[in-house]
Amino acid sequence: MKTLSLLLLGTVACSAQRYATDTQLANEAAVRAAADSGKAGTSGEGVTASAFRTALGLGGGQSPTWAGILNTPISGGTGSFTTLAAGGNTTLGASSANTITFTGRIASHVTPSSNNAYDLGTTGLRFKDAWLSGAVASATLGVSGASSLAGGITTPAATNLNITPGTTGFVDIMKPSQTGVRETVLRAKVSDGGNDAFAIYNGTIGDDRFVPAFGGAQFSTSASPAIIFKAVTDAANDTLTAPLMQFEAARTSSLVDPFNGTLSSIATRSLFRWLNGSVTVGEVSKDGQWALPSVSVSGTSTLGTTSVTSATFPPLESTRSTTSTTGIFGAMRLAISSTGDMTDGLGAQISFSGSDNGGSGFSWGAIGATRAGADNTGDLFFSTSSVGTAAEAMRVKANGNVLVGSATDAGTGKLQVSGAVAMTGGLRRGTTTFAARPSASSNPDLELIFTDALSPAVGSAVAGGGTKRVVAISNGTNYIITAIIIP
């Protein structure tokens, strides 16, 4: 059996079924075979293909042993094989300076010999495009530079998609600008939700501006809100007074990192605004003042220090709807809630005040009610202000007695006055059946009439003279006293 070691310098063409019959190729092979066997050979000698095969041990069905041929580099020219099979470990290229060109296609799996040990490309030599179909599974996938994911990213069921930027980096989503539309930067949906979606989009169609806007689009039902903002905690952290949800508006000192800049209060712009379509239906100023066209409250409402202003409409109007056409209904209630046991003097009031361009407010008066004798008994009072000092001017007692000034309830008399009483048109008590009363005026200043069914008068007396006259008419049992001041 022959042993052959070849150094292929030219072009070798062969296959398992076909051998070269080219005379020149045979001559070259014969020369190298002769040299390998220690015989002299000359290129160009006429060696037939049959003799060449016989010299190589290929005649008579013999098979040669190609010992050492796979360890001998093929250099220069091109080696062309119809079928090339390499057994054992195979190295292509003697160094990193060599290149390997594949003009055909790979028809099998490409699997590394060790897990997580080899790279595809380097930081300086990268592959250009990779066209993949199916899953890309990687414990860690590092992407340097811009990447295009036209088909999206899909994770297996019950697997999270985690995006972790560097310590000082962040996830930056850059949406190319469009003309005349509100660009949608991010949209979140569920597979069976149709067109229902949450979106972060540009709140303006203007060029060279981005107004961050959060939107909820819902088309599958009208039985639930289109968007919900919810903050939750557990029982262990539901102990202090910090709010669960907070909205902030502020100035910042940094344009590059605005949320880590120095924050300060805004000076002129309002804090919040509510719109119905394009119509403003509510706004909160920088000072926390609410501007609302109307307020409808169902149930108990608690307000702190609140100021409601309007230049066009009454700033506060309370309306109770009813289908009844008679009866009195409560349309507004003012109440005081005490944490202790109430006593007389605890009350609630409506205060009246005003201010001008000086900015200061002035109190003018109040109407209120206080506890009087029992928890379910109260007086109604009217208070006025004189040169900044408030004082009670009138009180209606629980029994209906009216006290004017500093009068105290004597227990009798529905009208009790402390101080002088001045009248225009006179004061008259009762009626009379007397035929006539002596009077120089049809409008006496004071007339006290005590009547019964007896008529006419049986006597009279006149006291005084000049411009003053007092007339007393009596029938012996009943009488009329008329005081007249003649102008």
BAKOL-603686 format. One record per residue: x, y, z of N, C-alpha, C in turn; residue in three letters. Coordinates in steps of 0.1 Angstrom, whole numbers, plus 2048, in hexadecimal, padded with zeros to 3 digits. Layout:
<atoms>
XYZXYZXYZALA ...
</atoms>
This chain:
<atoms>
8097F480080080080080980C800MET 8058167F880D8227F680A82C801LYS 81483480581183F80E81584C806THR 80C85680780D8627FF80C86E807LEU 81587780681488580C81688E801SER 80C89780080C8A17F480C8AF7F9LEU 8148B77F28138C57F480D8CB7E7LEU 8008CF7E87F98D37DD7FC8E27DALEU 8028E57CF8058F27CB7FC8F87C0LEU 7F78EF7B87EE8F47AD7E08F17B1GLY 7D88EF7A67CA8EC7A87C78DD7A7THR 7C18D87B27BE8CA7B37AF8C97B2VAL 7AA8C07A979C8BE7A779A8AF7A8ALA 7928AB7B278F89D7B478289B7BBCYS 77D88E7BB77288A7C377387C7C6SER 76A8777CE76A8697D27688607C6ALA 7618647BB75D85C7B076685F7A4GLN 76D86B7A477486F79878287379BARG 78B86F79279987379479E87B788TYR 7A788378A7AC88C77F7B3883774ALA 7B08867687B787F75D7BF889755THR 7BF8957597C789F7527D689B752ASP 7DC89B7477EA8977467F389F74ETHR 7F28AC74E7FA8B57567F88B3765GLN 7EC8B17697E98AE7777F08A177BLEU 7EE8977727F588A77580488B776ALA 80A89376D81889576D81C89B77AASN 8158A677F8198AC78B8178A3797GLU 80C89B79780A8927A28158877A2ALA 81988279582387879483187D799ALA 83488979684188F79B84188F7AAVAL 8368947B08368957BF8358877C5ARG 82F87D7BE82E8707C383C8697C3ALA 84386C7B88518667B685A86C7C0ALA 85987A7C28618807CC85F87B7DAALA 8528787DD84F8737EA8548657EDASP 85585D7E185A84F7E386984E7E1SER 87085A7DF87E85A7DD8838587CFGLY 87A8587C587D8577B787E8647B1LYS 8868657A78878727A087B873796ALA 87687F79586B88178C86C88E786GLY 86888F77986989B77285C8A076DTHR 8598AD77084C8B276B84B8B275CSER 8408AD75783F8AD74984089F743GLY 84589574C846888747839882743GLU 83887A73982C87473582886973EGLY 81F86B74781A86175080B85F74EVAL 80885374A7F98517487F2851755THR 7E58537537DC85375F7DC845766ALA 7DD83B75D7DC82D7637E982B76BSER 7F582F76580182D76C801835779ALA 7FB8417797FB84A7857F3843790PHE 7E783E78C7DF8377967E682B79BARG 7ED8237927F48177967FF81B7A0THR 80682679D81182B7A680C82F7B3ALA 8008347B47FA8387C07F382D7C8LEU 7F38217C17EC8167C87DD8167C6GLY 7D981D7BB7CA81E7B97C58137B0LEU 7CF80C7A97CA8027A07C67F57A8GLY 7BF7ED7A17BB7E07A67B27E17B3GLY 7AB7ED7B47A27EE7BF7A97F27CCGLY 7B67F47CC7BD7F87D87B98067DDGLN 7B98097EA7B68167EF7C381C7F5SER 7C78287F27D382E7F77D1833806PRO 7DB83480D7DB83A81A7E1848819THR 7D885281C7DD86081A7E3865827TRP 7EC85F82C7F38638387FA870837ALA 7F68798407FD8868417F7891838GLY 7EE88D82F7EA8978257E28A282CILE 7DA89F8377D28A983E7DA8B2847LEU 7E78AE8497EF8B68517F88BF849ASN 7F78BD83C7FF8C58337F78D182ETHR 7FC8DD8307F48E982C7F28E981DPRO 7E68ED8197E48EF80A7E68FE808ILE 7F09028017F49107FF7F59137F0SER 7F191F7ED7F29237DF7E791C7D7GLY 7E19237CE7D691E7C57CA91B7CDGLY 7C19137C77B49107CC7B19027CDTHR 7AD8FD7D87A98EF7D979A8EE7D7GLY 7958E67CD7878E57CA7838D77CCSER 7788D57D57748C77D87658C77D6PHE 7608BC7D07518BA7CF74C8B77DDTHR 7528AE7E474E8AB7F175B8AA7FATHR 75B8B28057668B280E7628AE81CLEU 7688A482176589F82E77189F836ALA 7718A584277D8A684A77989F858ALA 78189585B77E88E868788893873GLY 78389387F78C89888A78C8A788BGLY 7948AD8937958BB89579B8C1888ASN 7958CC8837998D287779C8E1879THR 7A68E78747AA8F58757AA8FB867THR 7A29058657A290C8597A991985ALEU 7B491B8537BC9278547C792585EGLY 7D392985A7DF9278637E093286EALA 7DA93E86B7DB9498747CF952872SER 7CE95C87B7C39668797C496F86DSER 7D096E8677D297685B7CC96F84FALA 7C99628507C395A8457B495D845ASN 7AE95C83979F95E838799951832THR 78D94F83578694382F779949829ILE 77694581C76B94A81576293E812THR 75594081674A93681374293B807PHE 7429357FC7399397F172C9307F1THR 72D9257F872191C7F9719920806GLY 71091780970891981570A90E81FARG 70791182C7089088376FB900838ILE 6FC8F38386F08EB8386EF8E2845ALA 6F48E88506F38E185C6F38EB868SER 6F28E68746F38EE8807018F2882HIS 7038FE88771190388B71190389AVAL 7198FA8A07198F98AF7278FA8B4THR 7299038BE7379048C473A8F78CCPRO 7478F48CE74B8E98D674A8EB8E5SER 7498F88E97488FB8F773D9058F9SER 73690490472B90E90773191B90CASN 72C92690572F93490A73E93690AASN 7459328FF7539338FF75993B8F3ALA 75193C8E97569428DC74D94D8D8TYR 7539578D174D9638CC74A9628BDASP 7409698B873E96B8AA7419798A7LEU 74D97B8A175298989F75998E8ABGLY 75E99A8A97659A18B47609B08B5THR 7659B78BF7619C58BF7669CD8B3THR 7729C98AE7779D08A27739CA895GLY 76F9BD89476B9B788875D9B188BLEU 7539B78867459B388873F9AE87BARG 7359A587D72D9A18717239AC86FPHE 71F9AE8627179B985F7089B7862LYS 7029AE85B6F49AB85E6F299C862ASP 6E999986A6E598C86E6D698A86CALA 6D39808636C597E8606C1971867TRP 6B89728716B49668796A5964878LEU 6A195887969395487A69194B886SER 68894E88E68594689A68B94C8A6GLY 68D9448B169194A8BE6A094D8BEALA 6A39578C56B195A8C86B29598D7VAL 6B994F8DC6BA94C8EA6C894F8EFALA 6C99588F96D695C8FE6D595F90DSER 6DE95A9156DE95E9236E196D925ALA 6EA97291C6ED98091D6EF98590ETHR 6E798F90A6E99948FC6ED9A28FDLEU 6F99A58F96FE9B38F96FD9B98EBGLY 6F89C48EA6F69CB8DD6FD9D98DEVAL 7089DB8D670F9E78D670C9EF8C9SER 7079FB8CA703A028BF6F4A018BCGLY 6EFA078B16E1A078AE6DD9FA8A9ALA 6D19F58AC6CB9E88A86BE9EA8A2SER 6BA9E38986AD9E38926A69D6894SER 69A9D689B6939CA89E6859CB897LEU 6859C988A6799CB88266E9C1886ALA 6729B588A6689AB88E6649AB89DGLY 66A9B48A46679B58B266E9AB8BBGLY 66C9AB8C86729A28D266799A8D8ILE 66898D8D965E9858DF66597C8E9THR 66097B8F566697290065D966902THR 66295B90665995090964F953914PRO 64594A91563B94C91F64194C92DALA 63B95593664095694464E95B945ALA 65396193B66196793B66197693ATHR 66897D94366898B942672990938ASN 66F99C9336799A392A67F9AE932LEU 68C9AC9366939B693E69D9BE936ASN 69C9CB9376A59D49316AD9DC93CILE 6BA9D993D6C29DF9486CC9E8942THR 6CB9F59436D59FE93D6E19FF947PRO 6EBA069436F7A0894B6F4A11957GLY 6FEA119606FCA1996D6F8A2796ATHR 6FEA2E9616FBA3C95E6F3A3D952THR 6F0A3294B6E8A3393F6D9A32942GLY 6D1A319376C2A309386BDA2A92BPHE 6B1A2592C6AAA209206A6A2C917VAL 6ABA2E90C6A8A399036A1A358F7ASP 694A398F668CA358EA68BA428E2ILE 690A418D6690A4C8CD686A4A8C1MET 67BA518C1671A508B6674A5A8ABLYS 676A5689F678A5F89466CA69893PRO 66EA75891664A7F89065BA7E884SER 64FA82885645A8287A63FA8F879GLN 63AA9386D634AA086B625A9F86CTHR 620AA8874611AA987560AA9F87DGLY 611A9788560BA8C88D611A8C89BVAL 60AA868A460FA848B2617A778B2ARG 624A778B262BA6B8B2629A628BEGLU 626A558BC625A4C8C7633A468C9THR 638A488D5646A438D8646A358DEVAL 63BA318E663AA248EC62CA208EDLEU 629A148EA61BA0F8EB61BA018F1ARG 6129FF8FB6119F29036039ED901ALA 6029E08FD5F59D98FA5F59CB900LYS 5EA9C59015E89B79045E39B08F7VAL 5E69A38F65E399C8E95D499B8E6SER 5CB99B8F05BD99A8ED5B69A78EFASP 5BD9B28F05B79BF8F35B39C78E7GLY 5B59C18DB5B29C98CF5BB9D58CEGLY 5B49E18CC5BC9ED8CB5BD9F58D8ASN 5B99EF8E35BB9F58F05CA9F68F3ASP 5CEA018F75DDA038F95E0A0E903ALA 5EBA0D9095F1A199105FDA1E908PHE 5FEA2B907608A318FE60FA3D905ALA 61CA3E902623A4A904625A518F7ILE 620A5D8F5620A638E8623A728E9TYR 625A798DE628A878DE61BA8E8DEASN 619A978E860CA9E8EA60AAAA8E1GLY 613AAC8D7611AB78CE615AB28C0THR 60FAB98B6613AB68A861DAC08A3ILE 621AC98AB62BAD38A7639ACD8A5GLY 640AD389C64EACF89A658AD38A4ASP 662ACC8A666DACF8AF669AD08BEASP 65FAC88C165AAC88CF655ABA8D3ARG 657AB78DF652AAA8E464BAAD8F2PHE 63EAAB8F2636AAD8FE632A9F903VAL 639A9A90D636A8C912628A8A916PRO 621A81910613A7E914610A6F916ALA 608A6C920604A5F9235F5A5D91FPHE 5F3A529175E5A519125E0A42914GLY 5D3A419165CDA349175C2A3390CGLY 5C3A2A9035B9A298F85B1A1C8FBALA 5A4A1E8FB59BA128FE590A128F4GLN 58EA068EE583A058E457B9F88E6PHE 57F9F08F05799E38F256D9E48FBSER 56C9EE9045619EF90D55F9FD912THR 553A00917551A0D91D54EA0B92CSER 5509FF93154D9FC93F5589FF948ALA 564A0394356FA0694C576A12947SER 57FA1894F586A2494A590A2093FPRO 594A2B93859EA2892D5ACA28932ALA 5AEA2E93E5BBA2E9445BAA30953ILE 5C2A2995B5C1A299695CFA2C96FILE 5D1A359785DDA3797F5DBA3298DPHE 5E2A299925E0A2299F5EDA219A6LYS 5EDA249B35F8A229BC5F4A199C8ALA 5FBA0F9CB5F8A069D6603A049E0VAL 6009FF9EB6099FC9F66049F19FETHR 60C9EDA086079E2A116039E8A1FASP 5FE9E0A285FA9E4A356069E9A3DALA 6119E3A3B61D9E8A436229F6A40ALA 61F9FAA33623A07A2F618A11A2EASN 60CA0DA33601A16A335FFA1CA41ASP 609A23A46609A27A5460BA36A55THR 613A3DA4C616A4BA4D60CA53A44LEU 60FA60A42606A68A3B60AA6CA2DTHR 616A67A2861AA6AA1A610A65A10ALA 60DA6DA06603A689FC609A5C9F4PRO 600A549EF604A499E6606A4E9D8LEU 600A589D4601A5E9C6604A6D9C7MET 60EA729C0611A809C0614A859B2GLN 60FA909AF612A979A261AAA39A5PHE 624AA699E62DAB19A062EABA994GLU 630AC6996633AD098C63EAD9991ALA 648ADC98A653AE499065CAE9985ALA 664AF398866FAF797F67CAEE982ARG 685AED979691AE697B69DAEE976THR 6A8AEC97C6B4AF39786BDAEC96DSER 6B9AE096A6C1AD89606B9AD4954SER 6BEAD79486B8AD393C6BDAC5938LEU 6C9AC193C6CEAB49386C8AA9941VAL 6C8AAB94E6C2AA29586B8AA9960ASP 6ACAAB95A6A2AB596169DAB096EPRO 69CAA3970696A9E97C6A0A9D988PHE 6ACA9F9856B6AA09906BCAAE991ASN 6B6AB798A6B9AC598C6B3ACB999GLY 6B6AD899C6B0ADE9A76A2AE29A3THR 698ADE9AB68AAE09A8685AEC9B0LEU 67CAF49AA677B009B1668B029ACSER 661B0A9B3653B0C9B0651B149A3SER 647B1099B644B1798F63EB25992ILE 63FB2F98963BB3C98D62EB40987ALA 62BB3C97A61FB42974616B3696ETHR 61CB2B96A613B2196360BB1A96EARG 600B159695F7B0D9725FCAFF975SER 5F7AF997F5FCAEB9825F6AE097ALEU 5E9AE09795E1AD69725D6ADC96APHE 5D1AD49605C6AD89585BEACC954ARG 5B1ACC9545A9AC294F5A2AC6942TRP 5A2ABE93859BAC192C591AB6928LEU 586ABB92357CAB291C57DAB490DASN 585AAB907588AAE8F9592AB98F9GLY 58EAC48F3597AD08F3592ADB8FCSER 588AD8904581AE290D587AE191BVAL 58CAEB921591AEB92E585AEB938THR 585AE194157AAE094B57FAE1959VAL 58CAE395B591AE49685A0AE8968GLY 5A4AF09725B2AF49725B6AF7980GLU 5C3AF49845C8AF79915D4B0198FVAL 5D3B0C9955DDB169935EAB1299BSER 5F5B1A999601B189A0600B199AFLYS 5F6B209B45F3B229C25E9B179C7ASP 5E5B0E9BF5DCB049C35CDB079C3GLY 5CAB129BC5BCB169BB5B6B0F9AFGLN 5AAB099B25A3B029A8599B0B9A0TRP 599B0999358FB1098B587B06984ALA 57AB04988571AFA983564B0197FLEU 55EAFD974551B03970546AFF979PRO 546AF397F53CAEE988542AE2990SER 53DAE099C541AD59A4535ACD9A9VAL 535AC09A752BAB79AB531AAD9B5SER 52CAAD9C1531AA49CC526A9B9D0VAL 529A8E9D0520A849D4526A7E9E1SER 51FA7F9EC524A7A9F952BA85A01GLY 533A82A0A539A8BA13546A90A0DTHR 548A9EA0D554AA4A0755BAACA12SER 568AABA1356FAB2A1D579ABBA16THR 579AC8A1A582AD2A1458AAD9A1FLEU 596ADCA1C59FAE4A2559DAF2A22GLY 5A9AF9A225A9B08A1E5A7B09A0FTHR 59BB0CA0B598B0C9FC592B199F8THR 597B1F9ED591B2B9E858CB299DASER 580B2C9D8579B2A9CB576B389C5VAL 57BB3B9B9579B499B3574B479A5THR 56CB519A1567B52994564B61991SER 567B65985564B73981557B73979ALA 551B68976545B6896D539B62975THR 53AB5797C52FB51982531B51991PHE 526B4F999527B4D9A7532B429AAPRO 53CB459B2546B3B9B4542B2F9BBPRO 537B2F9C2532B249C9523B239C8LEU 51EB199C250FB179C150CB089C4GLU 502B079CD4FEAF99D14EFAF79CCSER 4EDAED9C54DFAEA9C04DCADC9C3THR 4D0ADA9C94CBACD9CC4BFACA9C3ARG 4C0ABF9BC4B6ABC9B24AAAB49B9SER 49EAB79B5493AAF9BA487AB09B0THR 47EAA69B1472AA69A9466AAC9B0THR 468AAF9BD45DAB59C545AAC39C1SER 44EAC79C344AAD59C0446ADD9CDTHR 448AD79D8445ADE9E544FAD89EFTHR 450ADF9FA459ADAA05466AE1A05GLY 46DAE0A1047BAE7A11485ADCA12ILE 490ADDA0A49AAD3A094A8ADAA0CPHE 4B0AD2A134BEAD7A154C6AD8A09GLY 4CBAE4A054D3AE69F94E2AE79FDALA 4E4AEBA094F2AEDA0E4F3AEBA1DMET 4FDAE5A224FFAE3A3050DAE7A34ARG 50EAEFA3F51BAF2A4551BAEBA53LEU 526AE4A55526ADCA62534ADDA68ALA 534ADCA76540ADCA7E541ACEA84ILE 54CAC7A8254EABAA88559ABBA93SER 554AB9AA055DABAAAB562AACAB0SER 56EAABAB4573A9EABA570A9DAC8THR 56AAA7ACE567AA7ADD558AA7ADEGLY 553AA9AEB545AABAEE541AB9AEDASP 538ABDAE3535ACBAE152EAD1AEDMET 530ADEAEE529AE6AF8523AF2AF1THR 51BAFAAF9515B07AF3520B10AEEASP 51EB16AE2527B1FADC52EB19AD0GLY 52EB0CACF534B06AC352AB08AB7LEU 530B0DAAC527B10AA152EB10A94GLY 527B13A8A52CB15A7C526B22A76ALA 52EB28A6D529B35A6852EB36A5AGLN 526B3FA5352AB44A45530B52A47ILE 53CB54A43542B61A44542B68A37SER 541B76A38541B7EA2C54DB88A2EPHE 555B89A23561B91A23564B96A15SER 56EB9FA14571BA4A07580BA8A07GLY 585BAB9FB593BB09F9593BB89EDSER 59EBC09EC5A0BC99E15AEBC79DBASP 5B3BD19D35C0BD09CD5CBBD19D7ASN 5C8BD49E45D2BD39EE5D6BC59F3GLY 5CDBBC9EF5D0BAE9F25CBBA99FFGLY 5C8BB1A095C3BADA165B4BAAA15SER 5B0BA0A1D5A2B9DA1E59CBA3A2BGLY 58FBA8A2A588BAEA3557BBA7A38PHE 579BA4A4556DB9DA49562BA7A4BSER 556BA4A4654ABAEA4753FBA8A50TRP 53EB9CA51533B96A59532B88A57GLY 528B82A5F526B73A5E518B70A63ALA 513B65A5E507B5FA6250AB51A67ILE 506B4DA7350AB40A784FFB3BA82GLY 502B2FA874FAB28A90502B22A9BALA 4FEB21AA7505B1CAB24FCB12ABATHR 503B09AC14FCB00ACB4F6B09AD6ARG 4EAB06ADA4E3B0EAE54DBB05AEEALA 4E1B00AF84DAAF8B024DBAE9B00GLY 4DBAE4AF44DCAD6AF24E2AD4AE4ALA 4E6AC7AE24EDAC4AD54E4AC6AC9ASP 4D7AC5ACB4CDAC6AC04C5AD3AC1ASN 4CBADDAC74C4AEAAC94CFAF5AC5THR 4CAAFFABE4D4B09ABA4CEB17AB7GLY 4D6B21AB84D2B2FAB54D8B33AA8ASP 4D1B3CAA14D6B42A954DBB50A98LEU 4E7B54A944ECB62A974F1B69A8APHE 4F1B76A8C4F6B7FA81501B88A87PHE 50CB88A81518B8FA8651CB99A7CSER 520BA5A80525BB0A78533BB3A7CTHR 53ABBBA74548BC0A77548BCFA77SER 54EBD5A81550BE3A8255FBE6A84SER 565BECA79573BF0A7A57BBE3A7DVAL 578BD8A77580BCCA7957CBC4A85GLY 572BC9A8E56EBC2A99560BBBA97THR 55FBAEA99553BA7A9654BBA7AA3ALA 53DBA9AA2534BA9AAD527BA3AA9ALA 520B9CAB2513B97AAF509BA2AAFGLU 501BA3AA44F7BAEAA34E9BA9AA5ALA 4E6B9CAA34D9B97AA54D9B88AA7MET 4D0B82AAF4D0B74AB14C1B70AB1ARG 4BFB65AAB4B1B5FAAB4B3B52AB4VAL 4ACB52ABF4ADB47AC94A6B3BAC3LYS 4A9B30ACA4A2B23AC6493B24AC8ALA 48EB2CAD2480B2EAD5479B38ACCASN 481B3EAC247BB48AB947DB56ABEGLY 481B59ACA483B67ACE48FB6DAC7ASN 48DB7AAC3497B81ABC49EB8BAC5VAL 4ABB8AAC64B2B93ACF4BBB9CAC6LEU 4B9BA9AC84C0BB3AC04CABBAAC9VAL 4D6BBCAC34E1BC2ACB4E6BB9AD6GLY 4E8BBEAE24EDBB6AED4E2BB1AF6SER 4D6BB1AF14CBBACAF94CCB9DAFDALA 4C8B9AB094C8B8CB0D4BAB88B0ETHR 4B8B7BB0C4AAB76B0C4A4B76B19ASP 499B7EB1B491B7FB27487B74B29ALA 486B6CB1E47CB61B1F46FB65B19GLY 46BB72B1945FB76B13462B81B09THR 459B82AFF45BB8CAF5463B87AE9GLY 45CB87ADE463B81AD246DB8BACDLYS 46CB98ACF476BA1ACB47BBA8AD7LEU 488BA7ADA48EBADAE549ABB5AE0GLN 49ABC2AE34A4BCCADE4ABBD2AE9VAL 4B9BD2AE84C1BDAAF14C5BE6AEASER 4C0BF2AEF4C3BFFAE94B6C05AE4GLY 4B7C11ADF4ACC19ADA4A6C13ACDALA 499C15ACB493C10ABF48EC1CAB7VAL 491C1EAAB48DC29AA2484C23A97ALA 478C29A9546EC24A8C46AC2EA82MET 467C2AA76461C32A6C454C2BA68THR 449C32A6943CC2CA66434C28A72GLY 43BC28A7E434C25A8A434C16A8EGLY 42FC14A9A42FC06A9F420C04AA3LEU 41BBFAA9F40DBF7AA240BBE9AA7ARG 403BE7AB1401BDAAB73F2BD8AB7ARG 3EDBCDAB23DFBCAAB23D6BD2AA8GLY 3C9BD0AA93BFBD6AA13B4BDCAA9THR 3ACBE4AA43A1BEBAAC394BEBAA4THR 389BEAAAC37CBEBAA6375BF9AA9THR 37DC02AAF378C0FAB2375C16AA5PHE 36BC1EAA6366C25A9A370C2FA95ALA 376C37A9E37FC41A99389C43AA5ALA 395C48AA039FC4BAAA3A4C59AA7ARG 3A4C61AB23A9C6FAAF3B8C6EAABPRO 3BBC74AA03C9C74A9B3CBC7FA91SER 3D6C85A933DAC8FA893E3C8AA7EALA 3E5C7DA7F3EEC76A753E8C68A72SER 3E8C65A653E4C58A613EFC4DA64SER 3FAC52A68405C49A6A40CC4CA77ASN 406C48A8240BC4CA8F419C45A92PRO 420C4CA9A42DC47A9E42DC3BAA7ASP 423C3BAB0421C30AB9412C2EABBLEU 40DC22ABA3FFC1FABC3FEC12AC2GLU 3F9C11ACE3F6C05AD53E7C03AD6LEU 3E2BF9AD13D4BF6AD03D0BEAAD7ILE 3C7BECAE13C2BE1AE83B3BE0AE5PHE 3AEBD5AE03A1BD5ADA398BCAAE0THR 38BBCDADF381BC2AE1376BC5AD7ASP 36BBBFAD935FBC1AD0357BCDAD3ALA 35ABD4ADE352BE0AE1354BECAD8LEU 34ABF3AD534CBFFACD340C08ACFSER 340C15ACF34CC1DACC354C20AD9PRO 35EC29AD7365C2DAE335DC36AECALA 35FC34AF9357C3BB0335EC46B09VAL 36BC48B06372C53B0C380C54B07GLY 385C60B08393C62B0339AC6DB0BSER 3A6C6DB0B3AEC77B123B9C7BB09ALA 3BCC88B083C7C8DB003D1C94B09VAL 3DDC90B083E8C97B103F2C9DB07ALA 3F8CA7B0B402CAEB033FCCB8AFAGLY 404CBFAF2400CC9AEA40ACCDAE0GLY 408CD6AD7411CDAACD413CCFAC3GLY 420CCBAC1423CC1AB7422CB3ABDTHR 420CB1AC9420CA4ACF412CA1AD5LYS 40DC96AD4400C93AD93FFC84ADCARG 3F9C81AE73F6C73AEB3E8C72AEDVAL 3E1C69AE73D3C67AE83D0C59AEDVAL 3C8C59AF73C4C4CAFD3B5C4BAFCALA 3B0C40AF63A2C3EAF439EC31AFBILE 394C32B03390C27B0B381C25B0CSER 37DC19B0D36FC17B1036CC12B1EASN 376C14B26375C10B3437CC02B36GLY 37CBFAB2C383BEDB2E38FBECB25THR 38DBF0B18398BF0B0E39BBFEB0AASN 3A7C00B053ABC0DB023B6C0DAF6TYR 3B7C19AF03C1C1BAE63CAC26AEAILE 3D7C24AE93E0C2FAEC3E7C32ADFILE 3E6C3FADA3ECC43ACE3F6C4FAD1THR 402C4DACD40CC58ACF40EC5EAC1ALA 40CC6BAC040EC71AB3418C7DAB5ILE 421C7DAAC42AC89AAB426C90A9EILE 420C9CAA041CCA3A94427CABA8EILE 42ACA9A82435CB0A7B433CBFA7CPRO 
</atoms>
